[in-house]
Amino acid sequence: MKKLPVIVAIFFAFLCVSCSGEYDYAAYRQTVDLPFLFSDVTSVEFFAYMQKNGDVFSYEGMHSGMVNKKTTSDPKNFEPVFRRIESMPCKFLQKLETDERDGSCNRRVFSMRVYLASGKTVELSHIEFGIKRGLLESRELNYAYRNMADIISCFNDVQEVSVALSFSDANVPKLITVQ
């Protein structure tokens, strides 16, 4: 019985340390405003692949140099993806930490090229660094947001046939680094 208060104290100490965590979750109060209306979208190309130690693999991580691609013009396929992006908790970044661009880790990438009725094209990329931890960036919009959302699962939700292409033939949106 004398050990019970010590065990409880140790439990609460571990709880406090684990809750302090690596991230300030209260800072993730922003959301992304996409620069287009869903009704202006004519089609979307979705790309999913994995980077392992700087090399590219298919989304499932099985085929070297391959990218999975889906193309759709059906709003039922792309609107849920955009709604998830707009509703995810995130934090605007002025500058990326150096470890977020370290190519030695395994990263899943979910990119999309959005074609608008005006003829404009917007490219967005989500780089996943862990479970519900990633970076959403856009070259055209010149921004990056750190987020806590599972965006890459949206690739599976798009009800189109996935085509495997070589990385060089896929014309994947380029990833950027915010300085």
FENHU-V201015 format. One record per pair of residues at least 24 apart in sequence whose C-alpha atoms are under 10 Angstrom apart, sorted by the first residue. I is the first residue (numbers start at 1). J is the second residue. D is the distance in Angstrom with one decimal. If there is no record, write none. Layout:
# FENHU-V201015
I,J,D  I,J,D
This chain:
# FENHU-V201015
25,89,9.1  25,90,9.2  25,91,9.5  25,147,9.9  25,148,8.9  26,89,9.7  26,90,9.9  26,91,9.7  27,89,9.0  27,90,7.8  27,91,6.4  27,92,9.5  28,88,8.9  28,89,5.2  28,90,4.5  28,91,5.0  28,92,8.7  28,145,9.6  28,146,8.3  28,147,7.2  28,148,7.9  29,88,9.0  29,89,5.6  29,90,6.1  29,91,6.8  29,92,9.7  29,147,9.8  30,86,9.6  30,87,9.1  30,88,8.4  30,89,6.0  30,90,5.3  30,91,5.7  30,92,7.4  30,145,9.1  30,147,9.4  31,85,8.1  31,86,5.9  31,87,6.1  31,88,6.2  31,89,5.7  31,90,5.7  31,91,7.6  31,92,8.7  31,145,8.9  31,147,9.1  32,82,9.8  32,83,9.9  32,84,9.9  32,85,6.8  32,86,5.0  32,87,7.4  32,88,7.7  32,89,8.4  32,90,7.5  32,91,9.0  32,92,8.7  32,136,9.2  32,144,9.8  32,145,7.9  32,147,9.9  33,82,9.8  33,85,8.7  33,86,6.1  33,87,9.2  34,82,8.0  34,83,9.5  34,85,8.5  34,86,7.0  34,122,9.6  34,124,9.8  34,141,9.3  35,122,8.6  35,141,8.3  36,114,9.6  36,116,8.0  36,122,9.0  37,82,10.0  37,116,9.1  38,75,7.8  38,78,8.6  38,79,6.7  38,82,8.1  38,83,9.4  38,116,9.1  39,75,8.3  39,79,9.4  39,116,8.9  39,117,8.8  40,114,9.9  40,115,8.5  40,116,5.4  40,117,5.4  40,118,7.7  40,119,10.0  41,73,8.0  41,74,9.5  41,75,8.2  41,78,9.0  41,79,9.4  41,114,6.8  41,115,5.9  41,116,4.5  41,117,6.1  41,118,9.0  41,119,9.8  41,120,9.8  41,121,9.5  42,72,8.8  42,73,5.8  42,74,8.4  42,75,8.7  42,114,7.9  42,115,5.7  42,116,5.4  42,117,5.8  42,118,9.3  42,119,9.3  43,71,7.3  43,72,5.6  43,73,4.1  43,74,7.4  43,75,8.4  43,77,10.0  43,78,8.4  43,113,8.5  43,114,6.3  43,115,5.3  43,116,7.3  43,117,9.0  43,121,10.0  44,70,8.3  44,71,5.8  44,72,5.5  44,73,6.3  44,74,8.8  44,75,9.5  44,77,9.2  44,78,7.1  44,112,6.6  44,113,5.6  44,114,4.6  44,115,6.0  44,116,8.9  44,121,9.6  44,122,9.6  44,123,9.6  45,69,7.0  45,70,5.8  45,71,4.4  45,72,6.6  45,73,8.9  45,78,9.5  45,111,8.2  45,112,5.4  45,113,5.1  45,114,6.6  45,115,8.4  45,123,9.5  45,172,9.4  45,173,10.0  46,70,5.1  46,71,6.2  46,72,8.3  46,78,9.3  46,110,7.2  46,111,5.8  46,112,4.5  46,113,6.7  46,114,8.7  46,123,10.0  46,124,9.7  46,125,9.7  46,154,9.5  46,155,7.1  46,158,8.7  46,162,9.3  46,172,9.0  46,173,9.8  47,71,8.8  47,109,7.8  47,110,5.7  47,111,5.0  47,112,6.1  47,113,8.5  47,125,9.0  47,152,9.8  47,155,7.9  47,162,9.2  47,163,9.6  47,164,9.7  47,165,9.9  47,170,8.3  47,171,9.4  47,172,6.8  47,173,8.5  48,108,7.3  48,109,5.6  48,110,4.6  48,111,6.5  48,112,8.8  48,125,9.7  48,126,9.6  48,127,10.0  48,152,7.6  48,153,9.8  48,154,10.0  48,155,7.0  48,156,9.7  48,162,9.6  48,164,9.8  48,172,9.2  49,107,8.5  49,108,5.9  49,109,5.4  49,110,6.8  49,111,8.8  49,127,9.9  49,152,9.7  49,164,9.9  49,167,8.9  49,172,9.7  50,106,7.0  50,107,5.6  50,108,4.3  50,109,5.9  50,110,8.8  50,127,9.4  50,128,9.4  51,103,7.7  51,104,8.7  51,105,7.6  51,106,5.5  51,107,5.1  51,108,6.3  51,109,7.5  51,127,9.7  52,103,7.6  52,104,6.8  52,105,6.1  52,106,4.4  52,107,6.6  52,108,8.8  53,102,8.9  53,103,5.6  53,104,4.1  53,105,5.6  53,106,6.5  53,107,8.9  54,102,8.7  54,103,5.0  54,104,6.1  54,105,7.8  54,106,8.3  54,107,9.3  55,103,8.6  55,104,9.2  55,106,9.3  56,106,9.7  56,107,9.6  56,108,9.7  56,109,9.9  56,166,9.4  56,167,7.4  57,108,9.3  57,166,9.4  57,167,8.6  58,108,9.4  58,164,7.6  58,165,8.8  58,166,9.0  58,167,8.9  59,108,7.2  59,109,8.2  59,110,8.9  59,152,9.6  59,155,9.5  59,164,9.3  60,108,9.3  61,106,9.7  61,108,9.0  63,164,9.3  63,166,9.6  64,166,8.7  64,167,9.2  65,164,9.9  65,165,8.4  65,166,5.7  65,167,5.5  65,168,8.2  66,163,9.8  66,164,6.2  66,165,5.5  66,166,4.4  66,167,5.3  66,168,8.7  66,169,9.3  66,170,8.6  67,109,9.9  67,162,9.6  67,163,8.1  67,164,5.6  67,165,5.3  67,166,6.0  67,167,5.6  67,168,9.1  67,169,9.1  67,170,6.8  67,171,9.7  67,172,8.4  68,110,9.7  68,155,9.3  68,161,9.7  68,162,5.9  68,163,5.5  68,164,4.6  68,165,6.4  68,166,8.8  68,167,9.1  68,170,8.5  69,110,9.9  69,111,9.4  69,112,9.4  69,155,9.0  69,160,9.4  69,161,8.4  69,162,5.4  69,163,5.2  69,164,6.4  69,165,7.3  69,170,7.7  69,172,9.2  70,112,9.4  70,155,8.1  70,156,9.8  70,158,7.7  70,159,8.7  70,160,6.0  70,161,6.3  70,162,5.0  70,163,6.4  70,164,9.1  71,112,9.5  71,113,9.4  71,158,8.9  71,159,9.6  71,160,6.9  71,161,8.2  71,162,8.3  71,163,9.1  72,158,8.2  72,159,8.5  72,160,6.8  72,161,9.5  73,114,10.0  73,115,9.4  74,158,9.6  74,159,9.3  74,160,9.6  76,158,8.5  76,159,8.8  77,154,9.4  77,155,9.7  77,157,7.5  77,158,5.1  77,159,6.3  77,160,8.2  78,112,10.0  78,114,9.5  78,154,9.1  78,155,9.9  78,157,9.2  78,158,7.1  78,159,9.5  79,158,9.9  80,154,8.2  80,157,8.7  80,158,9.0  81,151,7.8  81,152,9.6  81,153,9.5  81,154,6.0  81,155,8.5  81,157,8.4  81,158,8.4  82,151,9.8  82,154,9.6  84,149,8.5  84,150,9.0  84,151,7.4  84,154,8.6  85,126,9.7  85,136,8.8  85,147,9.5  85,149,8.4  85,150,9.5  85,151,7.3  85,154,9.9  87,149,9.3  88,147,7.0  88,148,7.0  88,149,5.9  88,150,8.8  88,151,8.9  89,145,9.5  89,146,8.8  89,147,5.9  89,148,6.2  89,149,7.2  90,133,9.8  90,134,9.4  90,135,8.9  90,136,9.0  90,144,9.8  90,145,6.0  90,146,5.5  90,147,4.1  90,148,6.5  90,149,8.4  91,135,9.5  91,136,10.0  91,144,8.6  91,145,5.3  91,146,5.3  91,147,6.4  91,148,9.2  92,135,9.8  92,136,9.6  92,137,10.0  92,143,7.6  92,144,6.2  92,145,4.5  92,146,6.5  92,147,8.8  93,135,9.4  93,137,9.7  93,143,7.4  93,144,5.6  93,145,5.6  93,146,6.8  93,178,7.9  93,179,9.5  94,143,7.9  94,144,7.6  94,145,8.9  94,178,6.7  94,179,6.9  95,143,9.6  95,144,8.4  95,145,10.0  95,177,8.1  95,178,5.4  95,179,5.1  96,135,9.5  96,144,8.3  96,145,9.5  96,146,9.1  96,177,7.2  96,178,6.2  96,179,7.1  97,178,9.7  97,179,9.9  98,177,10.0  100,127,9.3  100,128,9.9  100,129,7.9  100,134,9.1  100,135,8.6  100,177,9.5  101,127,9.9  101,176,9.6  101,177,7.8  105,129,8.3  106,130,9.1  107,134,9.3  108,134,9.4  108,152,7.5  109,134,9.4  109,135,9.6  109,136,9.9  109,151,9.5  109,152,7.2  109,175,9.6  110,136,9.3  110,151,7.5  110,152,5.5  110,153,8.9  110,154,8.6  110,155,7.4  110,172,9.8  110,173,9.8  111,136,9.3  111,137,9.4  111,138,9.7  111,152,8.9  111,155,9.4  111,172,7.3  111,173,6.5  111,174,9.0  111,175,9.1  112,138,10.0  112,155,9.9  112,172,8.3  112,173,7.3  113,172,8.5  113,173,7.0  122,173,9.6  123,172,9.4  123,173,6.2  123,174,8.5  123,175,9.6  124,173,7.5  124,174,9.2  124,175,8.8  125,172,9.5  125,173,7.2  125,174,8.2  125,175,6.9  125,176,9.1  126,150,9.6  126,151,7.2  126,152,7.5  126,175,9.1  127,151,9.1  127,152,8.5  127,175,8.9  128,152,7.6  136,175,9.9  137,175,7.6  137,176,7.2  137,177,8.5  137,178,8.6  138,173,9.1  138,174,9.0  138,175,7.9  138,176,7.3  138,177,9.6  138,178,9.6  139,173,8.9  139,174,7.9  139,175,7.5  139,176,6.2  139,177,8.8  139,178,9.1  142,176,8.7  142,177,9.4  142,178,7.5  143,176,9.2  143,177,9.1  143,178,7.0  143,179,10.0  144,176,8.8  144,177,8.3  144,178,6.8
